[in-house]
Amino acid sequence: MLSNGLKSRVVKLGLLVLSLGLAGSVWAQSMSEQQIAERLQPAGNVCLAGEECASGGATVAASAASAVFSAEATYNQYCAMCHNTGMAGAPERSNAAHWEARIADAGIDTIVSNAISGINAMPPRGMCSTCSDDQIAELVDYLSGN
């Protein structure tokens, strides 16, 4: 028979596993077919010395250079899982009053700096390691409704 303390831990662990599974399904549903196809593209081409590379495939660097940054698409890919649900204490995007108070209290520059450096459970750049500081600022504007 389990002690009360052990029962409590087992229940908490079960709830954590359930919430992670639900969050994963929210994330998977938020990705579009195009985003999934882009993530499945090859990382590059292999060419032998002295031979021409096949001209059919574009490399990730070339496609990334030509891609236009979209705050909405980037938010959906990197930020939505936590900021749509409030996971790990993340402020929810849908809570306009919270964002107005937060911006009035700390200022947008501090919020952008926190997003770049990471704060509490949020990792630096919210896991978007390819986002520039300006793009993080655009994401914060999108997230806060500005």
Contacts in CASP RR format, 6 or more apart in sequence:
PFRMAT RR
TARGET T0000
AUTHOR 0000-0000-0000
METHOD contacts of the structure
MODEL  1
MLSNGLKSRVVKLGLLVLSLGLAGSVWAQSMSEQQIAERLQPAGNVCLAG
EECASGGATVAASAASAVFSAEATYNQYCAMCHNTGMAGAPERSNAAHWE
ARIADAGIDTIVSNAISGINAMPPRGMCSTCSDDQIAELVDYLSGN
2 10 0 8 1.000
19 87 0 8 1.000
23 81 0 8 1.000
23 85 0 8 1.000
23 87 0 8 1.000
24 81 0 8 1.000
26 80 0 8 1.000
26 81 0 8 1.000
26 84 0 8 1.000
26 85 0 8 1.000
27 80 0 8 1.000
27 81 0 8 1.000
30 76 0 8 1.000
30 80 0 8 1.000
30 81 0 8 1.000
30 84 0 8 1.000
31 76 0 8 1.000
31 77 0 8 1.000
32 76 0 8 1.000
35 73 0 8 1.000
35 76 0 8 1.000
35 77 0 8 1.000
38 63 0 8 1.000
41 60 0 8 1.000
41 63 0 8 1.000
42 57 0 8 1.000
42 60 0 8 1.000
43 59 0 8 1.000
43 60 0 8 1.000
44 59 0 8 1.000
44 60 0 8 1.000
45 53 0 8 1.000
45 54 0 8 1.000
45 57 0 8 1.000
45 59 0 8 1.000
47 53 0 8 1.000
47 54 0 8 1.000
64 130 0 8 1.000
69 135 0 8 1.000
69 138 0 8 1.000
71 135 0 8 1.000
71 138 0 8 1.000
71 139 0 8 1.000
71 141 0 8 1.000
71 142 0 8 1.000
72 142 0 8 1.000
74 128 0 8 1.000
74 131 0 8 1.000
74 135 0 8 1.000
74 139 0 8 1.000
75 83 0 8 1.000
75 93 0 8 1.000
75 139 0 8 1.000
75 142 0 8 1.000
75 143 0 8 1.000
77 128 0 8 1.000
78 126 0 8 1.000
78 127 0 8 1.000
78 128 0 8 1.000
78 131 0 8 1.000
79 126 0 8 1.000
79 128 0 8 1.000
79 139 0 8 1.000
79 143 0 8 1.000
80 93 0 8 1.000
81 87 0 8 1.000
82 88 0 8 1.000
82 89 0 8 1.000
82 90 0 8 1.000
82 121 0 8 1.000
82 122 0 8 1.000
83 90 0 8 1.000
83 91 0 8 1.000
83 92 0 8 1.000
83 93 0 8 1.000
83 143 0 8 1.000
84 92 0 8 1.000
84 93 0 8 1.000
84 94 0 8 1.000
85 92 0 8 1.000
86 92 0 8 1.000
88 120 0 8 1.000
88 121 0 8 1.000
88 122 0 8 1.000
89 120 0 8 1.000
89 121 0 8 1.000
90 121 0 8 1.000
90 122 0 8 1.000
91 98 0 8 1.000
91 99 0 8 1.000
91 102 0 8 1.000
92 98 0 8 1.000
93 143 0 8 1.000
93 145 0 8 1.000
96 145 0 8 1.000
99 143 0 8 1.000
99 144 0 8 1.000
99 145 0 8 1.000
102 111 0 8 1.000
102 144 0 8 1.000
103 111 0 8 1.000
103 144 0 8 1.000
103 146 0 8 1.000
108 140 0 8 1.000
108 141 0 8 1.000
108 144 0 8 1.000
108 146 0 8 1.000
111 140 0 8 1.000
111 144 0 8 1.000
112 133 0 8 1.000
112 136 0 8 1.000
112 137 0 8 1.000
112 140 0 8 1.000
114 122 0 8 1.000
115 122 0 8 1.000
115 125 0 8 1.000
115 126 0 8 1.000
115 136 0 8 1.000
115 139 0 8 1.000
115 140 0 8 1.000
116 124 0 8 1.000
116 125 0 8 1.000
116 133 0 8 1.000
116 136 0 8 1.000
117 124 0 8 1.000
118 124 0 8 1.000
118 125 0 8 1.000
118 126 0 8 1.000
125 131 0 8 1.000
125 136 0 8 1.000
128 135 0 8 1.000
128 136 0 8 1.000
128 139 0 8 1.000
131 139 0 8 1.000
140 146 0 8 1.000
END
